[in-house]
């Protein structure tokens, strides 16, 4: 289930951090300010399209707004995934030109 009150609190917090009024966000999303205010209070449920528009207006992802409603992934990686990750990281490190930490940097005159 979606925690609409928590979502509304996040919207309000982000809106205030951007120094926007409810009316300004509502205008950006093309909804009434009373509807937007009710969404912030968790009294009304926005459509998916409206939720995406609100997220865009506030410069956040929908996952930020829905955070308390999302189930956290707690899956462990398989040994094969760990080997692939290790191989990838070794290849990435080999591509980096890492200076010898014992070598002192040259001073410019």
C-alpha positions in Angstrom: 0.0 0.0 0.0 1.1 3.5 -0.7 1.6 5.8 2.3 0.0 8.9 0.9 0.5 11.0 4.0 4.3 10.3 3.9 4.4 11.0 0.2 2.6 14.3 0.9 5.1 15.3 3.6 7.9 14.7 1.2 6.3 16.8 -1.5 5.7 19.6 1.0 9.3 19.4 2.3 10.8 19.5 -1.2 8.4 22.2 -2.3 9.4 24.4 0.6 13.1 23.8 0.0 12.6 25.1 -3.5 10.7 28.2 -2.1 7.6 27.3 -4.1 4.0 27.8 -3.1 1.3 25.2 -3.5 -0.2 27.4 -6.2 3.0 27.5 -8.1 3.5 23.8 -8.1 -0.2 23.3 -9.0 0.2 25.6 -11.9 3.3 23.8 -13.1 1.3 20.5 -13.0 -1.9 22.0 -14.4 -4.1 21.0 -11.4 -6.0 23.2 -8.9 -4.2 24.4 -5.9 -6.8 22.8 -3.6 -6.3 19.4 -5.3 -2.5 19.8 -4.8 -3.0 20.8 -1.2 -5.1 17.7 -0.6 -2.4 15.5 -2.2 0.2 17.0 0.2 -2.1 16.3 3.1 -2.7 12.7 1.9 -6.4 13.4 1.4 -6.4 12.8 -2.4 -4.6 10.3 -4.6 -2.9 11.6 -7.7 -3.0 9.7 -11.0 0.3 8.3 -12.1 0.6 11.0 -14.7 0.0 13.7 -12.1 2.5 12.1 -9.7 5.2 12.1 -12.4 4.4 15.7 -13.3 4.7 16.7 -9.6 8.0 14.8 -9.3 9.3 16.7 -12.4 8.1 20.0 -11.0 9.9 19.3 -7.7 13.0 17.9 -9.5 12.8 14.6 -7.8 12.2 11.0 -8.8 8.9 9.3 -8.1 10.9 6.8 -6.0 11.8 9.8 -3.7 8.1 10.6 -3.2 7.1 6.9 -2.7 10.1 6.0 -0.5 8.2 4.8 2.5 5.9 2.7 0.3 8.7 0.8 -1.5 10.0 -2.5 -0.3 13.8 -2.3 0.1 15.7 -4.9 -1.9 17.6 -7.1 0.5 18.7 -9.8 -1.9 22.3 -11.2 -1.5 24.5 -11.5 -4.6 25.3 -14.9 -5.9 28.9 -16.1 -6.0 28.9 -15.8 -9.8 27.6 -12.2 -9.5 30.4 -11.4 -7.0 33.1 -12.9 -9.3 31.7 -10.8 -12.3 31.7 -7.7 -10.1 35.3 -8.4 -8.9 36.5 -8.9 -12.5 34.8 -5.7 -13.6 36.4 -3.7 -10.8 39.8 -5.1 -11.5 39.5 -4.2 -15.2 38.3 -0.7 -14.3 41.3 -0.2 -11.9 43.7 -1.5 -14.6 42.4 1.2 -16.9 43.1 4.0 -14.4 46.5 5.5 -14.5 47.1 5.3 -10.7 50.3 7.1 -9.7 52.7 5.3 -7.3 51.8 6.6 -3.8 55.5 6.5 -2.9 56.3 8.9 -5.7 56.3 12.6 -4.7 54.6 15.1 -7.0 56.8 17.4 -9.0 56.9 21.0 -8.0 56.4 23.7 -10.6 58.6 26.8 -10.5 
